[in-house]
């Protein structure tokens, strides 16, 4: 019987924009953004979000709820 070594993998939490390690990251998905399909920290997420047009922002659930009051 073969004996296999236990391999440990380290998962890093690195922002796709500022390339710094963070405890929390958010998935950013937008059709017309350089950081589409990236994991971003809070600060970089807000920068990328604010670069979108109002029409694109309305596709996000939390923005649509804020807009309605």
C-alpha positions as CSV (number, residue, x, y, z in Angstrom):
1,X,0.0,0.0,0.0
2,X,1.3,3.5,-0.9
3,X,1.8,6.1,1.7
4,X,1.0,9.7,0.7
5,X,2.4,12.8,2.2
6,X,0.1,15.3,3.6
7,X,0.3,18.5,1.6
8,X,-0.8,21.8,3.1
9,X,-1.9,24.6,0.8
10,X,-1.8,28.2,2.0
11,X,-4.6,30.3,0.7
12,X,-3.8,34.0,0.5
13,X,-6.3,36.8,0.7
14,X,-4.8,39.3,-1.7
15,X,-6.7,42.2,-3.3
16,X,-6.6,42.2,-7.1
17,X,-6.1,45.9,-7.3
18,X,-3.8,47.0,-4.5
19,X,-2.0,43.7,-4.2
20,X,-2.1,43.7,-0.4
21,X,-3.2,41.0,2.0
22,X,-6.6,41.5,3.8
23,X,-8.8,39.6,6.1
24,X,-12.0,40.2,4.0
25,X,-12.4,40.4,0.2
26,X,-15.4,40.9,-1.9
27,X,-16.0,39.5,-5.4
28,X,-16.4,42.2,-8.0
29,X,-18.2,41.4,-11.2
30,X,-19.0,44.1,-13.8
31,X,-19.1,44.0,-17.6
32,X,-17.1,47.1,-18.3
33,X,-14.4,47.3,-15.6
34,X,-10.8,46.4,-15.6
35,X,-11.2,44.6,-12.3
36,X,-14.1,42.4,-13.5
37,X,-14.2,39.0,-11.8
38,X,-11.7,40.0,-9.1
39,X,-11.5,39.8,-5.4
40,X,-11.1,43.3,-4.0
41,X,-10.7,44.8,-0.5
42,X,-13.4,47.3,0.7
43,X,-11.5,50.4,-0.4
44,X,-10.7,49.1,-3.9
45,X,-14.2,47.7,-4.3
46,X,-15.7,51.2,-3.7
47,X,-13.2,52.8,-6.1
48,X,-14.1,50.2,-8.8
49,X,-17.9,50.6,-8.0
50,X,-17.8,54.4,-8.2
51,X,-16.2,54.2,-11.7
52,X,-19.4,52.6,-13.0
53,X,-22.2,54.6,-14.6
54,X,-25.4,55.0,-12.7
55,X,-27.1,52.5,-15.0
56,X,-24.5,49.9,-14.2
57,X,-24.7,50.7,-10.5
58,X,-28.4,50.0,-10.5
59,X,-27.7,46.4,-11.3
60,X,-26.2,45.9,-7.9
61,X,-28.8,44.9,-5.3
62,X,-27.6,47.1,-2.4
63,X,-27.5,50.2,-4.7
64,X,-31.0,49.6,-5.9
65,X,-32.3,49.3,-2.4
66,X,-30.5,52.6,-1.4
67,X,-32.0,54.4,-4.4
68,X,-35.6,53.5,-3.4
69,X,-35.2,54.8,0.1
